[in-house]
């Protein structure tokens, strides 16, 4: 660590960072309560879920192992008189009531004016409001564009009842009016199109002046970190015409809902100043545990307007089973808390609040804000070697806003020197390799995402038509990002966390003078690869002739052996993601090596299984005896090996179809005893499938039409991208040199320096000869840089599968281009030159056509 950087940081933020007046310093908190982070993990997704303290969990464990808590049948009312005869239940009721009071205290809410209703989370609280709100065809549901999907979902209830729904943008101008001593904030809104649903039911309601309307906004946007002015509450409740002007939607009674799930961590709304009707929150956002528990804080007068249609054991006073009779309970909590309370989770929240109160919310806010402002300032200062900005940050702040009001997160995207975007998935994956946990995407906030990224309706619809959905890997479409990168801080975050993240961005995404020698690929976007190859994301068309007969037949005398390359190893992988077997000589066919990746395992839900999801698959060994026409599989989890007949009459599992990598395959299944063997081998139910002969396989062409594979250029079994993967011994040796010479000398799982065997990359061909990475410039059939996935980070020892960050972390430092970590090359056999009696053999010379 560069201590000068921390000294500079403390000069600016030392009064706020680290709890200087608290019971513990930030270093003491980390050392005593978050020992699990000592392994170097940097957790920067506190907006998603913050971390629980180890001391907090110890207190909960002591509480639960010392006291006995029972199901409290009637503790939802403040008064209980002999409702339960059990002292244990009565004691639990007291704990639940105390928890309600603690929640209301957190929001400075009077028990005279507010009630706390426990829910399964903020989303359940929002759903409750939407279901029970008194919608009519004269009602309006207004919400800010910057809202979570769970808030947007309320409009389904409004629209279905004939109400209008519309989004707004809130614009605030902060000016000194020259007369008053302070600043004057003027608030304006701009309306988006009004939504109404045809065919919606129109319940009879009172005239428009008595209709109930709902306005929803977040206290803090979970996309940008921008905080909304809570004066909106008083304006909408007392004088909606001030911002809605002469709009017909200003009529009726406006009620206000605040989504405080994110904002309440550092600035919970003060309900003594802002009479919000509904506030929703989740406890794990504040102190990490418990999950699955939230609350709806509701004004008593607002509660009288809501109607809960459903009744349950917790909400009913009496019911008769065979006639339409039910008497509901009268208390607010009793009316809306269905079923038994989650009393153990509720009992645990006091330990979280005790922790937060010991530090105080204002101190937490200042600590977190100092880290957010530091990261924001450094990211904005980053420049590529050509002077171009590296980072675009998404936020809306006025010039008068202090850094305390800028939120606890930074959302951004990164640019290359040429102005094109780095994909956010690339950033996320590389961050994971560096031990940094962050979040990417739209964060379930489509309005804010579209607003800050400048995505129009046509852009969004075009992205959907291109197949983009939430949580997929389509991070760049038509040259525009579809989401962003978000880092967010918690009360236990440190300067060291922020500094490691900044160093990661600098080292991985800021372009310095280009280093193209020694296997380095340019992160800035330029390289020795052709522009067409870059456009095709490293899927180059190059031709490799391996057998001397093919060399003579093709008349390729112009080809030169600039260096002597020799095949050292040939490996066949019959079952996708399972272990392969090495051979001295093996036949070729139209799909590559005969029987290579011809089988796969499928889960009961239809998911194709790979080592990335089921690491135990690497423990299944395979071997094919061509003379006996059998595939033999073994596993340390199965007592007997399993022979599988390759002859067609051995199939009795029926014919099926599957989709894989955008292509449709017809596959053959196997009998139950085969599937049971594999299920035992990997520890989960699965079935074995075999690819039909390629002439039966169907694919989707560029127009999306279904065609037979023989009509296309490439024929593949269950390989990811190409028929062969080739790696060079010299390139592997160079990688091992880099692994052993890293400054911090990463240690492997067995305590020794990591050393990678070529077979770690699951190649079909290993060649020897030439310089490291010379294969980057070879040309032949379908070939390209192989995009390495995390399967190479798995090792197995003593029957156990173990995972490390190497060698991907090292490869990412010098073999990354356009979002891909490249190692080895992909090959496709030239169908037009196929000899029906072709073999590959160890020791054959490889003749290459260098670029």
Rosetta blueprint (number, residue, H / E / L):
1 X L
2 X L
3 X H
4 X H
5 X H
6 X H
7 X H
8 X H
9 X H
10 X H
11 X H
12 X H
13 X H
14 X L
15 X L
16 X L
17 X L
18 X L
19 X L
20 X L
21 X L
22 X L
23 X L
24 X L
25 X L
26 X H
27 X H
28 X H
29 X H
30 X H
31 X H
32 X H
33 X H
34 X L
35 X H
36 X H
37 X H
38 X L
39 X L
40 X L
41 X L
42 X E
43 X E
44 X L
45 X E
46 X L
47 X L
48 X L
49 X L
50 X L
51 X L
52 X L
53 X L
54 X H
55 X H
56 X H
57 X H
58 X H
59 X H
60 X H
61 X H
62 X H
63 X H
64 X H
65 X H
66 X H
67 X L
68 X L
69 X L
70 X L
71 X L
72 X L
73 X L
74 X L
75 X L
76 X L
77 X L
78 X L
79 X L
80 X L
81 X L
82 X L
83 X L
84 X L
85 X L
86 X L
87 X H
88 X H
89 X H
90 X H
91 X H
92 X H
93 X H
94 X H
95 X H
96 X H
97 X H
98 X H
99 X H
100 X H
101 X H
102 X H
103 X H
104 X H
105 X H
106 X H
107 X L
108 X L
109 X L
110 X L
111 X L
112 X L
113 X L
114 X E
115 X E
116 X E
117 X E
118 X E
119 X E
120 X L
121 X L
122 X H
123 X H
124 X H
125 X H
126 X H
127 X H
128 X H
129 X H
130 X H
131 X H
132 X H
133 X L
134 X L
135 X L
136 X L
137 X L
138 X L
139 X L
140 X E
141 X E
142 X E
143 X E
144 X E
145 X L
146 X L
147 X L
148 X L
149 X H
150 X H
151 X H
152 X H
153 X L
154 X H
155 X H
156 X H
157 X H
158 X H
159 X H
160 X H
161 X L
162 X L
163 X L
164 X E
165 X E
166 X E
167 X E
168 X E
169 X E
170 X E
171 X E
172 X E
173 X E
174 X E
175 X E
176 X L
177 X L
178 X L
179 X L
180 X L
181 X L
182 X L
183 X L
184 X E
185 X E
186 X E
187 X E
188 X E
189 X E
190 X E
191 X E
192 X L
193 X L
194 X L
195 X E
196 X L
197 X L
198 X L
199 X L
200 X L
201 X L
202 X L
203 X L
204 X L
205 X L
206 X L
207 X L
208 X H
209 X H
210 X H
211 X L
212 X E
213 X E
214 X E
215 X E
216 X E
217 X E
218 X E
219 X L
220 X E
221 X L
222 X L
223 X L
224 X L
225 X L
226 X L
227 X E
228 X L
229 X L
230 X L
231 X H
232 X H
233 X H
234 X H
235 X H
236 X H
237 X H
238 X H
239 X L
240 X L
241 X H
242 X H
243 X H
244 X H
245 X L
246 X L
247 X L
248 X H
249 X H
250 X H
251 X L
252 X L
253 X E
254 X E
255 X E
256 X E
257 X E
258 X E
259 X E
260 X L
261 X L
262 X L
263 X H
264 X H
265 X H
266 X L
267 X L
268 X L
269 X L
270 X L
271 X L
272 X L
273 X L
274 X L
275 X L
276 X L
277 X L
278 X E
279 X E
280 X E
281 X E
282 X E
283 X L
284 X H
285 X H
286 X H
287 X H
288 X L
289 X L
290 X L
291 X L
292 X L
293 X L
294 X E
295 X E
296 X E
297 X E
298 X E
299 X E
300 X H
301 X H
302 X H
303 X H
304 X L
305 X L
306 X L
307 X L
308 X L
309 X L
310 X L
311 X L
312 X L
313 X L
314 X L
315 X L
316 X E
317 X E
318 X E
319 X E
320 X E
321 X L
322 X L
323 X L
324 X L
325 X E
326 X E
327 X E
328 X E
329 X L
330 X L
331 X L
332 X H
333 X H
334 X H
335 X H
336 X H
337 X L
338 X L
339 X L
340 X L
341 X L
342 X L
343 X H
344 X H
345 X H
346 X H
347 X H
348 X H
349 X H
350 X H
351 X H
352 X H
353 X H
354 X H
355 X H
356 X H
357 X H
358 X H
359 X H
360 X L
361 X H
362 X H
363 X H
364 X H
365 X H
366 X H
367 X H
368 X H
369 X H
370 X H
371 X H
372 X H
373 X H
374 X H
375 X H
376 X H
377 X H
378 X H
379 X H
380 X H
381 X H
382 X L
383 X E
384 X L
385 X L
386 X L
387 X L
388 X L
389 X E
390 X L
391 X E
392 X E
393 X E
394 X L
395 X L
396 X L
397 X L
398 X L
399 X L
400 X L
401 X L
402 X L
403 X H
404 X H
405 X H
406 X L
407 X L
408 X L
409 X E
410 X E
411 X E
412 X E
413 X E
414 X E
415 X E
416 X L
417 X L
418 X L
419 X L
420 X L
421 X E
422 X L
423 X L
424 X H
425 X H
426 X H
427 X H
428 X H
429 X H
430 X H
431 X H
432 X H
433 X H
434 X L
435 X L
436 X E
437 X E
438 X L
439 X E
440 X E
441 X E
442 X L
443 X L
444 X L
445 X L
446 X H
447 X H
448 X H
449 X H
450 X H
451 X H
452 X H
453 X H
454 X L
455 X L
456 X L
457 X H
458 X H
459 X H
460 X H
461 X H
462 X H
463 X H
464 X H
465 X H
466 X L
467 X L
468 X L
469 X L
470 X L
471 X L
472 X L
473 X L
474 X L
475 X L
476 X E
477 X E
478 X L
479 X L
480 X E
481 X E
482 X L
483 X L
484 X E
485 X E
486 X E
487 X E
488 X E
489 X L
490 X L
491 X L
492 X L
493 X L
494 X L
495 X H
496 X H
497 X H
498 X H
499 X H
500 X H
501 X H
502 X H
503 X H
504 X H
505 X H
506 X H
507 X H
508 X H
509 X H
510 X L
511 X L
512 X L
513 X L
514 X L
515 X L
516 X L
517 X L
518 X L
519 X L
520 X L
521 X L
522 X L
523 X L
524 X L
525 X L
526 X L
527 X L
528 X L
529 X L
530 X L
531 X H
532 X H
533 X H
534 X H
535 X H
536 X L
537 X L
538 X L
539 X L
540 X L
541 X E
542 X L
543 X L
544 X L
545 X E
546 X L
547 X L
548 X H
549 X H
550 X H
551 X H
552 X H
553 X H
554 X L
555 X L
556 X L
557 X L
558 X L
559 X L
560 X L
561 X L
562 X L
563 X L
564 X L
565 X E
566 X E
567 X E
568 X E
569 X E
570 X E
571 X E
572 X E
573 X L
574 X L
575 X E
576 X L
577 X L
578 X L
579 X L
580 X L
581 X E
582 X E
583 X E
584 X L
585 X E
586 X E
587 X E
588 X E
589 X E
590 X L
591 X L
592 X E
593 X E
594 X L
595 X L
596 X L
597 X L
598 X L
599 X E
600 X E
601 X E
602 X E
603 X E
604 X L
605 X L
606 X L
607 X L
608 X E
609 X L
610 X L
611 X L
612 X L
613 X L
614 X L
615 X H
616 X H
617 X H
618 X H
619 X H
620 X L
621 X E
622 X E
623 X E
624 X E
625 X E
626 X L
627 X L
628 X L
629 X L
630 X E
631 X E
632 X E
633 X E
634 X E
635 X L
636 X L
637 X L
638 X L
639 X L
640 X L
641 X L
642 X E
643 X E
644 X E
645 X E
646 X L
647 X L
648 X H
649 X H
650 X H
651 X L
652 X L
653 X L
654 X L
655 X E
656 X E
657 X E
658 X E
659 X E
660 X E
661 X L
662 X L
663 X E
664 X E
665 X E
666 X E
667 X E
668 X E
669 X E
670 X L
671 X L
672 X H
673 X H
674 X H
675 X H
676 X H
677 X H
678 X H
679 X H
680 X H
681 X H
682 X H
683 X L
684 X L
685 X L
686 X E
687 X E
688 X E
689 X E
690 X E
691 X E
692 X L
693 X L
694 X H
695 X H
696 X H
697 X L
698 X E
699 X E
700 X E
701 X L
702 X L
703 X L
704 X L
705 X L
706 X E
707 X E
708 X E
709 X H
710 X H
711 X H
712 X L
713 X L
714 X L
715 X L
716 X L
717 X L
718 X L
719 X L
720 X L
721 X L
722 X L
723 X L
724 X E
725 X E
726 X E
727 X E
728 X E
729 X H
730 X H
731 X H
732 X H
733 X H
734 X H
735 X H
736 X H
737 X H
738 X H
739 X H
740 X H
741 X H
742 X L
743 X L
744 X L
745 X L
746 X L
747 X E
748 X L
749 X L
750 X L
751 X L
752 X L
753 X E
754 X L
755 X L
756 X L
757 X L
758 X H
759 X H
760 X H
761 X H
762 X L
763 X L
764 X L
765 X E
766 X E
767 X E
768 X E
769 X L
770 X L
771 X L
772 X L
773 X L
774 X H
775 X H
776 X H
777 X H
778 X E
779 X E
780 X L
781 X L
782 X E
783 X L
784 X L
785 X E
786 X E
787 X E
788 X L
789 X L
790 X H
791 X H
792 X H
793 X H
794 X E
795 X E
796 X E
797 X E
798 X L
799 X L
800 X E
801 X E
802 X E
803 X E
804 X L
805 X L
806 X L
807 X L
808 X H
809 X H
810 X H
811 X H
812 X H
813 X H
814 X H
815 X L
816 X E
817 X E
818 X L
819 X L
820 X E
821 X E
822 X E
823 X E
824 X E
825 X E
826 X E
827 X E
828 X L
829 X L
830 X L
831 X H
832 X H
833 X H
834 X L
835 X L
836 X L
837 X L
838 X L
839 X E
840 X E
841 X E
842 X L
843 X L
844 X L
845 X E
846 X E
847 X E
848 X L
849 X E
850 X E
851 X L
